Amino acid sequence: MPHIYLSALPFADKNSLVYRDFFPHFTGLVSVDSSGIGDHGGSAVMTLTGCGGAVHSVAYSPDGRLLVSGSEDGAVRVWDTRTGVEAIIPLRSGDGPVLSVDFSGNNKWVASGTEAGTVYVWNIIPGQQTHQRLSGHHGRVNSVVFSPDSSRLASASNDKTVHLWDPETGGRLIALSGHKGLVSGIAFSADGEILASRSRDETIRFWHSTTGAEAHGMIFHAGYGSVALSPDGKIVAGTFSNAVVLWLCKSGEKIAVLDCRASNYFVRFSPNGRSLVAAHERGVRVWALQPDLSNSPRVDHGGHSKNVCSAAFSPDGRHIASASDDYTIRIWSAGSGQSTVEPLPAHFLPVNSVAVSPNGAFIVSGSEDKSVRVWDAHTGEAKLPPLLGHTDWVLSVAISPDGRLIASTSGFWDRTVRLWNAQSGAPVGELMHGHTDDIRAVTFSSDGCWLASACDDRTVRLWEVATRHLLAVSPLKCNGSTSTVAFSPNGRLVAAGDSWGQIYIWKTETGEPLHETIHGSDANIYSLAFSPDSTRIVFGGVDKAVYIWDISARKQILALQAHNDTVRSVAWSSNGDIIGIGSDDRTLSLWDAVTGALLTTLHGHSQGVRSVTFATGKRSIAIVSGSGDSTIRRWDVDVACKSALEHGDDPATSLASATLDDGWLVGSSGELLLWVPAEYRGYLQAARCTMWIDRSRIIIRAGDSRLHVGLNWTLCWKNRDV
């Protein structure tokens, strides 16, 4: 009862009758500020809940009255689209997660494809409910699609084949072979004569669905993902490199590239072919297709708290259903005339690396979206347009000690070290080639004269910054793939860690080992850092622990059992007092570097923390984190450590240190403070996070007056004495 007021009203659409009528009668409620996201409600028509896992696929029945979904919990669910309730009991095969579903055109069958490699055909007519198990694939089934006349069912699998089945008898009609990689998506033409298939071998092939012969005599070269055919059969659509690409079916000519600004693998045409939908981050993007396809207007429908896996138009084209990893299905109005909220400038794929300028003024980040970006460290605003040039994921970034240069490295398809002007963003000098695999890390020496890069090719290379040439001591060789490298603050040493759990320390001038290799761990080491006085080194990796060693004595000083998952990044504060650790368990922790005591654990990222670095200001120390959730966060270290020790009775204080647990903001003593609607949880900015760079965000604060929660919640009603 309390949270009808405490939670529902602050998140309600500000233009709704409920908000306008009731909010003036309340006091002491939280303030909810949003950026880059629309108000609660908007174009959302309905949210379907009840799935026990991520929802991988949705499809409408031909009459639009039912919607079928397949989810991670192994259930096929059939929903009534008018009421939002399940029309029949869940259909379970016992073959694990359901990856794809489809409705037959005769309204009789539902098909499902499973992770176990089986296909099921379910008869859902009341009184005739039966099912058939179709076996023949030797890998997970990624897609199932009925032909328009329901006479055939196609299935695509990791075993590199497409099978055609008779849904009435369950017999296999034909197996289509030719792809050299797993088949990720399939689609029938409107007349059912042609079947398109898309594979990880980066091709789209066309087949005669009755004979199995290849059609058109051509193959499209395209990236991995889904495939869709327009109703008139003229256009094929597919996702590729964070965009939706349209080709002419007969010629294979690329006719348009629609920016989707997200890693997505699902696209579908509307029944009349005038619109196109793509799964897009936490929602869907819909284009109203124009004669000039590249200038087609678009609308974003956002609200899911996690990745959207699938989307489908209703048969009348008026609604869109989306399936998400957040365990929900949302139904949207498909109208293109609605107002949109443009996302904030930010990365749209995981952030692999962050660095802070020596003066603390700006942050540099590198992402799987292949860009390097520069941000104001205090406001989070972009200081420059994205720095583009890398042709693969940006794996590491670094800033020179004078703040004038940015260095970046990239993955296998690029394999370069690049320099950029930090003020203008312009490339500096020629590219640095030499590595033969993913270049995992880059760092400047303390005087800015040298660069060090670490690579999966088992080498560390040292470069002269002025000339971009390799130093004579390069390459320095390791026994395993090398993910991390660091110069000592005094410039005399360079250290690296490898996949064998070994730490190498060389003399910078000569490249000679300082002493024998340190066997620091039994597993891959992903990150290391020197202490400010250059006497100690901290490192961590796959074994979830972090170790501190005395360099000269070659002796372990401390072992921190830091996290519940792989440690991705470690950093040492400039004053030498604190060690920051980022982990795949989605947390960032701060530790006393002398005693090894845990100071605080910072929650807020929805995916693993891949990079952490300290920023030192005039009055305080901050730590910056980059995550697989595509966001960058800045945390005030003093505030975070202080709030971890405080357990006051003031609800506003509790809110400042609250953590999100199963939908609730929970106070330091375990009290339930606020229920956060599911569609907002992925955008929530933690109170101890002082700056957050994301495409959308929600900030929850205590209002102007005392916050009324807990046992005193009734005080929120202004007219309680009336």
C-alpha positions in Angstrom: 0.0 0.0 0.0 2.6 2.7 0.9 4.4 2.3 -2.4 1.3 3.1 -4.4 2.2 6.6 -3.3 5.9 6.6 -2.6 6.9 4.8 -5.8 4.1 5.1 -8.3 3.5 8.8 -8.2 7.1 10.0 -8.7 7.5 7.8 -11.7 4.1 8.5 -13.2 3.8 10.3 -16.5 3.8 14.0 -15.6 1.0 14.7 -18.1 -1.3 11.9 -16.7 -4.5 12.6 -14.9 -3.3 10.5 -11.9 -0.2 12.6 -11.5 -1.9 16.0 -12.0 -4.7 15.2 -9.6 -2.8 13.5 -6.8 0.8 14.8 -6.7 -0.2 18.3 -5.3 -1.6 16.5 -2.2 1.7 14.9 -1.3 5.0 15.9 0.3 8.3 14.2 1.1 8.3 12.1 -2.1 11.4 11.5 -4.1 12.3 13.6 -7.1 12.8 11.7 -10.4 14.8 13.4 -13.1 15.2 11.7 -16.5 17.5 12.5 -19.5 17.4 10.8 -22.8 14.3 8.8 -22.0 10.6 9.5 -22.4 8.1 9.7 -19.5 6.6 6.6 -18.1 3.9 5.4 -20.5 4.4 7.2 -23.8 4.0 4.8 -26.7 3.9 1.7 -24.5 0.5 0.0 -24.6 1.1 -3.0 -22.4 3.8 -4.9 -20.5 3.6 -8.6 -20.2 5.3 -10.2 -17.2 5.5 -13.7 -15.9 8.3 -15.2 -17.9 10.9 -16.9 -15.7 13.9 -15.8 -17.8 15.1 -13.7 -20.7 12.5 -13.6 -23.6 14.3 -14.5 -26.8 11.5 -14.4 -29.4 7.9 -13.2 -30.1 5.4 -13.7 -32.9 1.8 -12.7 -33.5 -1.0 -15.0 -34.6 -2.5 -14.2 -38.0 -5.6 -12.6 -36.5 -3.5 -10.6 -34.0 -5.5 -11.8 -31.0 -2.6 -14.0 -29.6 1.1 -13.5 -29.1 3.6 -16.3 -28.6 6.9 -16.0 -26.8 9.9 -18.2 -26.2 12.1 -17.7 -23.2 15.2 -18.8 -21.3 13.2 -20.7 -18.8 12.2 -23.3 -21.5 8.6 -22.2 -21.8 6.5 -21.3 -24.8 3.8 -18.9 -23.7 0.7 -17.8 -25.6 -0.7 -14.4 -24.6 -4.1 -12.7 -25.1 -3.1 -9.4 -26.7 -6.4 -7.7 -25.4 -5.9 -8.6 -21.8 -2.2 -9.3 -21.4 -2.9 -12.6 -19.6 -1.7 -16.1 -20.7 -4.3 -17.7 -23.0 -3.2 -21.3 -22.2 -0.8 -22.9 -19.7 2.9 -22.6 -20.7 4.1 -25.2 -23.2 7.3 -26.9 -22.0 9.4 -29.4 -23.9 12.1 -30.0 -21.4 14.8 -29.3 -24.0 16.1 -26.1 -22.4 15.8 -22.4 -23.4 13.5 -21.6 -26.3 15.4 -19.4 -28.8 12.8 -18.8 -31.5 9.0 -19.1 -32.0 6.5 -18.5 -34.8 2.7 -18.8 -35.4 1.4 -20.7 -38.5 -0.8 -18.8 -40.9 -3.7 -21.2 -40.3 -3.8 -20.2 -36.6 -3.4 -23.8 -35.7 0.3 -24.3 -34.8 3.0 -22.7 -32.8 6.6 -23.7 -33.6 9.6 -23.4 -31.3 13.3 -23.9 -31.6 15.5 -24.9 -28.6 19.0 -24.6 -27.4 19.1 -28.4 -27.4 18.7 -28.5 -31.2 15.1 -29.7 -31.3 12.1 -28.2 -33.1 8.6 -28.5 -31.7 5.2 -28.0 -33.4 2.4 -27.4 -30.9 -1.2 -27.7 -31.8 -3.0 -25.0 -29.7 -6.6 -25.5 -30.9 -8.7 -26.1 -27.7 -9.4 -29.8 -27.3 -6.8 -30.8 -29.8 -3.6 -29.7 -28.0 -0.8 -32.0 -29.0 2.8 -31.6 -30.0 5.5 -33.1 -32.2 9.2 -33.2 -31.5 11.3 -32.8 -34.7 14.8 -34.1 -34.5 17.6 -33.8 -37.0 19.7 -30.7 -36.2 23.0 -31.2 -34.4 23.2 -27.7 -32.8 21.0 -25.1 -31.3 18.1 -23.9 -33.4 18.3 -20.1 -33.8 15.2 -19.5 -35.9 11.9 -21.1 -36.9 9.6 -19.7 -39.5 6.4 -21.0 -41.1 5.8 -20.6 -44.8 2.9 -18.2 -45.6 0.6 -21.1 -46.5 1.6 -23.1 -43.4 2.6 -26.1 -45.6 6.3 -25.9 -44.5 8.3 -25.0 -41.5 11.9 -23.9 -41.8 14.5 -24.1 -39.0 18.0 -22.6 -38.9 20.8 -24.1 -36.7 24.3 -23.8 -35.4 25.0 -27.0 -37.4 25.3 -24.7 -40.5 22.1 -26.1 -42.1 18.5 -25.1 -42.7 15.8 -27.8 -42.5 12.4 -27.8 -44.1 9.6 -29.8 -42.3 6.0 -30.8 -42.9 4.3 -29.4 -39.8 1.3 -31.7 -40.2 3.3 -34.9 -40.1 6.6 -33.8 -38.5 8.6 -35.3 -41.4 11.7 -33.6 -42.7 11.3 -32.5 -46.3 14.7 -31.3 -47.2 18.0 -30.2 -45.6 19.7 -27.1 -47.1 23.5 -27.1 -46.9 26.1 -24.7 -48.1 26.7 -22.2 -45.3 30.2 -22.5 -43.7 29.0 -21.0 -40.4 26.0 -21.2 -38.1 22.8 -20.0 -39.6 21.4 -17.1 -37.5 18.3 -16.0 -39.4 15.8 -17.2 -42.0 12.8 -15.6 -43.8 10.2 -16.7 -46.4 9.2 -14.5 -49.4 5.5 -13.5 -49.4 4.6 -16.3 -51.9 6.6 -18.9 -50.0 8.7 -19.9 -53.0 12.0 -18.3 -51.8 13.7 -18.8 -48.5 16.5 -16.5 -47.4 19.1 -17.6 -44.8 21.8 -15.7 -43.1 25.0 -17.1 -41.5 28.0 -16.3 -39.4 30.0 -17.0 -42.6 28.8 -13.4 -43.4 26.6 -14.5 -46.4 22.9 -14.4 -47.2 21.8 -17.2 -49.5 18.5 -17.7 -51.3 16.9 -21.1 -51.9 13.9 -22.5 -53.7 11.8 -23.8 -50.8 10.3 -26.7 -52.7 13.4 -28.1 -54.4 16.2 -26.8 -52.1 18.2 -25.4 -55.0 19.9 -22.1 -54.6 18.0 -19.2 -56.2 19.1 -16.1 -58.1 22.5 -17.7 -58.6 24.0 -15.2 -56.1 25.1 -14.7 -52.6 25.0 -11.5 -50.6 28.0 -10.7 -48.4 26.8 -9.4 -45.1 27.6 -9.6 -41.4 26.0 -12.0 -38.9 22.5 -11.4 -37.7 18.9 -11.6 -38.8 17.3 -11.3 -42.3 13.9 -10.1 -43.5 12.3 -9.9 -46.9 9.9 -7.1 -47.9 6.3 -8.2 -48.7 6.8 -7.4 -52.4 9.9 -9.5 -52.4 12.1 -6.7 -53.8 14.2 -5.8 -50.7 16.2 -7.8 -48.2 17.1 -6.3 -44.9 19.7 -7.3 -42.3 21.7 -5.8 -39.5 25.4 -5.1 -40.0 28.0 -3.1 -38.1 25.4 -1.4 -35.9 23.2 -0.5 -38.8 20.3 -1.9 -40.8 21.3 -2.5 -44.5 18.8 -2.8 -47.3 19.7 -4.6 -50.6 17.8 -5.2 -53.8 17.0 -8.9 -54.0 17.6 -9.4 -57.7 20.9 -7.5 -58.1 22.3 -7.5 -54.6 22.8 -3.8 -54.8 23.1 -2.0 -51.4 20.4 0.7 -51.5 20.4 2.1 -48.0 22.1 2.0 -44.6 19.9 3.0 -41.7 21.8 3.9 -38.5 20.7 1.8 -35.6 23.5 3.0 -33.2 23.5 -0.3 -31.4 24.6 -3.9 -31.7 21.4 -5.6 -32.8 20.6 -8.9 -34.5 16.9 -8.7 -35.4 14.9 -6.8 -38.0 11.4 -7.1 -39.5 9.2 -5.4 -42.2 5.7 -4.4 -41.4 2.9 -6.4 -43.2 2.4 -3.6 -45.7 6.2 -3.1 -46.2 6.0 0.6 -45.4 7.8 0.3 -42.0 10.8 -1.5 -40.6 11.6 -2.4 -37.0 14.9 -3.3 -35.5 15.8 -4.4 -32.0 17.6 -1.5 -30.5 19.4 -1.4 -27.1 16.6 -1.3 -24.5 13.8 -0.7 -27.0 13.0 -0.8 -30.7 13.7 1.6 -33.6 11.0 2.0 -36.3 11.5 3.6 -39.7 8.7 4.9 -41.9 10.2 3.9 -45.2 10.3 6.6 -47.9 11.2 6.6 -51.6 14.6 7.9 -50.5 15.2 5.1 -48.0 18.3 6.7 -46.4 16.2 9.7 -45.3 13.4 7.6 -43.7 12.2 9.2 -40.5 12.4 7.0 -37.4 10.9 6.7 -33.9 12.5 5.0 -30.9 10.4 3.2 -28.3 12.5 2.7 -25.2 11.6 1.3 -21.8 13.1 -2.2 -21.5 15.8 -2.4 -18.8 18.0 -4.8 -20.7 18.8 -5.8 -24.3 15.9 -6.4 -26.7 16.2 -9.7 -28.6 13.3 -9.8 -31.0 10.4 -7.6 -32.3 7.3 -8.3 -34.4 4.6 -6.2 -36.0 1.0 -7.1 -35.4 -0.9 -8.3 -38.6 -2.6 -4.9 -39.0 0.7 -3.1 -38.5 -0.7 -1.0 -35.6 1.4 -2.5 -32.8 4.9 -3.9 -32.2 5.8 -6.5 -29.6 9.3 -6.6 -28.3 11.0 -9.4 -26.3 13.8 -8.6 -23.8 16.4 -10.0 -21.6 14.6 -8.1 -18.7 12.1 -11.0 -18.6 9.3 -8.9 -20.1 7.4 -8.4 -23.4 6.3 -4.9 -24.2 3.6 -3.9 -26.8 4.0 -0.5 -28.4 1.9 1.7 -30.7 3.6 1.6 -34.0 2.5 5.1 -35.1 5.4 7.1 -36.6 4.0 10.5 -35.7 4.8 10.3 -32.0 7.4 12.6 -30.4 10.8 11.1 -29.6 13.4 11.7 -27.0 16.9 11.8 -28.5 19.4 9.8 -26.5 22.3 11.6 -24.9 25.8 11.4 -26.5 27.4 8.2 -25.2 28.9 4.9 -26.3 26.3 2.4 -27.5 28.5 -0.7 -27.0 30.6 -1.9 -24.1 33.3 0.5 -22.7 36.6 -1.4 -22.6 38.9 1.3 -21.2 38.9 4.7 -19.5 41.6 7.1 -18.7 41.6 10.5 -16.9 43.8 13.4 -17.8 46.5 14.4 -15.3 44.7 17.6 -14.4 41.5 15.7 -13.9 39.7 17.8 -16.6 38.7 15.2 -19.1 38.0 11.5 -19.5 38.9 9.4 -22.5 37.1 6.2 -23.3 37.5 3.3 -25.8 34.6 1.1 -26.8 33.4 -1.9 -28.8 31.6 0.7 -31.0 35.1 1.3 -32.5 35.3 4.8 -31.3 37.5 6.8 -28.9 35.6 9.6 -27.1 36.6 12.6 -24.9 34.3 13.8 -22.1 34.3 16.6 -19.6 35.2 14.9 -16.4 32.8 16.9 -14.3 29.7 17.3 -16.5 30.0 14.2 -18.6 29.4 16.3 -21.8 31.2 15.3 -25.0 34.2 17.7 -25.5 34.8 16.4 -29.1 33.0 14.4 -31.7 33.9 10.7 -31.6 37.4 9.9 -32.8 37.0 7.4 -35.6 39.5 5.4 -37.5 39.9 2.0 -35.8 38.2 -0.8 -37.8 37.8 -3.1 -34.8 36.9 -2.8 -31.1 38.9 -0.2 -29.2 40.5 -2.2 -26.4 42.6 0.3 -24.5 43.2 4.1 -24.2 45.8 6.2 -22.4 46.5 9.9 -22.0 50.1 11.4 -22.1 51.4 13.0 -18.8 51.1 16.5 -20.4 47.5 15.8 -21.4 48.2 16.6 -25.1 48.1 13.1 -26.7 45.7 10.2 -26.6 46.8 6.7 -27.4 44.5 3.9 -28.4 44.7 0.2 -29.5 42.3 -2.1 -31.2 41.5 -5.7 -32.0 42.6 -8.3 -34.5 41.0 -6.8 -37.6 42.9 -3.5 -36.9 46.0 -4.3 -34.8 47.3 -0.8 -34.7 48.4 1.7 -32.0 47.1 5.2 -32.8 47.8 8.7 -31.5 45.3 11.5 -31.4 45.5 15.2 -30.5 43.6 15.5 -27.2 42.5 19.1 -28.0 41.3 18.7 -31.6 40.8 15.0 -31.9 43.0 14.9 -35.1 45.1 11.8 -35.7 48.8 12.4 -35.0 51.5 10.8 -37.2 51.4 7.4 -38.9 49.8 4.3 -37.4 52.0 2.0 -35.3 52.1 -1.5 -36.8 53.8 -4.6 -35.6 51.5 -6.6 -33.4 49.8 -9.6 -34.9 46.7 -10.1 -32.6 44.4 -8.1 -30.3 46.3 -5.3 -28.7 44.9 -5.4 -25.1 46.6 -2.5 -23.4 48.6 0.7 -24.0 50.3 3.1 -21.6 52.6 6.1 -21.6 55.8 6.4 -19.6 55.9 9.0 -16.8 57.9 11.4 -19.0 55.6 10.9 -22.0 58.5 9.8 -24.3 57.6 6.2 -24.7 54.5 4.0 -25.2 54.1 0.4 -24.2 51.6 -1.9 -25.8 50.6 -5.4 -24.7 49.2 -8.0 -27.1 47.7 -11.5 -27.4 50.7 -12.3 -29.6 52.7 -12.7 -26.4 54.7 -9.6 -26.7 55.1 -6.1 -25.2 56.3 -3.5 -27.6 57.9 -0.2 -26.6 57.5 2.8 -29.0 59.2 6.2 -29.2 56.3 8.7 -29.1 58.0 11.4 -31.2 58.9 9.1 -34.1 56.3 6.3 -33.6 59.1 3.8 -34.1 59.8 0.7 -32.0 62.6 1.0 -29.5 65.6 -1.3 -30.1 64.7 -3.4 -27.0 61.4 -4.4 -28.5 59.7 -6.8 -28.5 59.7 -8.0 -25.0 58.4 -11.6 -24.9 56.0 -13.4 -22.6 55.0 -17.0 -22.3 51.3 -16.4 -22.7 48.9 -13.9 -24.2 49.5 -10.5 -22.6 46.5 -8.4 -21.5 48.1 -5.7 -19.3 51.2 -3.5 -19.2 52.4 -0.6 -17.0 55.4 1.7 -16.6 56.6 2.4 -13.0 56.0 6.0 -11.9 59.8 6.5 -11.8 60.1 5.4 -15.4 62.7 2.7 -14.7 60.6 -0.4 -15.1 57.9 -1.8 -17.3 55.7 -4.7 -16.2 53.3 -7.1 -17.9 51.0 -9.9 -16.9 50.0 -12.9 -19.1 47.5 -15.7 -19.5 49.9 -18.1 -17.6 49.5 -16.0 -14.4 53.0 -14.7 -14.7 54.3 -11.2 -14.0 57.3 -9.9 -16.0 59.3 -6.9 -14.9 61.9 -5.4 -17.3 64.4 -2.5 -17.0 63.0 0.1 -19.4 66.4 1.3 -20.8 67.8 -2.2 -21.6 64.8 -4.5 -21.8 66.6 -6.9 -19.4 64.5 -8.7 -16.8 64.8 -7.1 -13.4 64.7 -10.6 -11.9 63.1 -13.9 -12.5 59.4 -14.0 -13.6 56.9 -13.8 -10.7 54.4 -16.6 -10.7 51.6 -14.5 -9.3 48.6 -16.6 -10.1 47.4 -19.9 -11.6 45.1 -18.0 -14.1 45.1 -15.2 -16.6 46.1 -11.8 -15.3 44.0 -9.0 -16.8 45.3 -5.9 -15.0 48.3 -4.6 -13.0 49.4 -1.3 -11.6 52.5 0.1 -9.8 52.3 1.8 -6.4 53.1 5.6 -6.6 56.6 5.0 -5.1 57.3 2.2 -7.6 58.1 -0.3 -4.9 55.0 -2.5 -5.1 52.8 -3.9 -7.8 49.1 -4.9 -7.6 47.5 -7.4 -10.1 44.3 -9.4 -10.6 42.5 -11.6 -13.0 40.5 -14.8 -13.6 41.0 -16.3 -10.1 38.9 -13.4 -8.6 41.7 -12.4 -6.2 44.0 -9.4 -6.2 47.6 -9.6 -5.0 50.1 -7.0 -3.9 53.8 -7.8 -4.2 57.0 -6.1 -3.0 59.0 -5.8 -6.2 62.6 -5.9 -4.8 61.9 -8.7 -2.4 59.8 -10.6 -4.9 57.4 -11.3 -2.0 53.6 -11.2 -1.7 52.5 -8.7 0.9 48.7 -9.0 0.6 46.1 -11.1 -1.1 42.6 -9.6 -1.4 39.7 -12.0 -1.9 38.1 -9.2 -3.8 35.1 -10.3 -5.9 32.8 -13.1 -6.9 33.9 -13.1 -10.5 36.9 -12.3 -12.7 38.8 -9.1 -11.8 39.1 -7.0 -15.0 40.9 -3.9 -13.8 43.0 -2.6 -10.8 44.2 0.9 -10.1 46.3 2.5 -7.4 45.4 6.0 -6.1 48.0 8.7 -6.5 48.5 9.1 -2.7 49.1 5.3 -2.4 46.4 4.8 0.2 43.6 3.1 -1.9 43.4 0.3 -4.5 40.3 0.3 -6.8 39.1 -3.0 -8.3 36.6 -3.5 -11.1 35.1 -7.0 -11.7 32.7 -9.0 -13.9 30.4 -9.2 -10.9 29.3 -5.7 -11.8 30.8 -4.0 -8.8 33.7 -1.6 -8.1 35.4 -2.0 -4.7 37.9 0.2 -2.8 40.5 -1.3 -0.5 43.1 0.0 2.0 46.4 -0.5 0.3 48.3 -1.0 3.5 46.0 -3.2 5.6 44.0 -4.9 2.9 40.7 -3.9 4.5 37.7 -3.4 2.3 36.6 0.2 2.5 33.4 0.0 0.4 31.7 -1.7 -2.6 30.1 0.5 -5.2 27.0 -0.9 -7.0 25.3 0.6 -10.1 26.7 -0.9 -13.2 24.4 -3.5 -14.8 27.3 -5.4 -16.4 30.9 -6.1 -15.6 33.3 -3.3 -14.7 36.0 -3.5 -17.4 38.2 -0.5 -16.5 38.9 1.7 -13.5 41.2 4.6 -12.9 41.6 7.3 -10.2 41.2 11.0 -10.8 42.8 13.4 -8.4 41.2 16.9 -8.0 42.1 19.9 -5.9 39.8 18.8 -3.0 38.9 15.2 -3.5 39.8 11.9 -5.1 37.4 10.2 -7.5 37.5 6.9 -9.3 36.1 6.5 -12.8 34.7 3.2 -14.2 33.9 1.9 -17.6 31.6 -1.1 -18.1 30.1 -3.7 -20.4 26.8 -1.8 -19.9 28.2 0.9 -22.2 28.3 3.5 -19.4 31.1 5.5 -17.7 30.7 6.5 -14.1 32.6 8.8 -11.7 32.4 8.2 -8.0 33.5 10.4 -5.1 35.9 8.2 -3.1 35.6 10.2 0.2 31.8 10.3 0.0 31.6 6.6 -0.8 33.9 5.5 2.0 32.2 7.8 4.5 28.6 6.7 3.6 29.7 3.1 4.0 30.4 3.8 7.7 27.2 5.8 8.4 24.0 4.2 9.3 21.8 7.2 10.3 18.1 7.2 10.7 17.6 10.0 8.1 15.9 8.4 5.1 17.6 10.9 2.7 20.9 9.7 4.0 19.8 6.1 3.5 18.7 7.0 -0.1 22.2 8.4 -0.8 23.8 5.0 0.0 20.9 2.8 -1.3 21.5 -0.2 -3.6 19.2 -1.7 -6.1 18.1 -5.2 -5.1 15.4 -7.1 -7.0 13.7 -3.9 -8.0 13.9 -2.2 -4.6 16.2 0.6 -3.5 17.4 -0.8 -0.2 18.9 1.2 2.6 22.1 0.4 4.5 20.2 -1.5 7.1 18.2 -3.5 4.6 15.1 -1.4 4.8 13.0 -1.1 1.6 13.0 2.5 0.6 11.6 2.7 -2.9 10.2 0.4 -5.6 11.6 1.2 -9.1 9.5 0.3 -12.1 11.2 -2.4 -14.2 11.6 -0.1 -17.3 13.7 2.4 -15.3 16.1 0.1 -13.5 18.6 -0.1 -16.3 18.9 3.8 -16.3 19.2 4.3 -12.6 22.1 6.5 -11.4 23.5 5.4 -8.1 23.5 8.2 -5.5 27.2 7.9 -4.7 27.9 8.2 -8.5 28.6 11.9 -9.0 28.7 11.8 -12.8 27.3 9.3 -15.3 27.8 9.1 -19.0 25.0 7.1 -20.7 22.5 7.5 -23.5 19.7 7.6 -21.0 19.6 8.0 -17.2 17.3 8.4 -14.2 18.4 10.3 -11.1 16.5 9.8 -7.9 16.9 12.4 -5.2 15.2 13.4 -1.9 12.8 16.2 -2.5 12.9 19.7 -1.0 11.4 18.5 2.3 12.1 15.5 4.5 11.7 12.2 2.8 8.8 10.2 4.1 9.5 6.5 3.9 9.5 3.5 6.2 7.1 3.5 9.2 6.4 7.2 8.8 5.2 6.9 5.2 1.7 8.3 6.0 3.3 11.7 6.6 3.5 12.1 2.8 -0.3 12.8 2.7 -0.7 16.6 3.2 -4.4 16.3 4.1 -4.2 13.4 6.4 -6.1 15.3 9.1 -9.0 16.1 6.8 
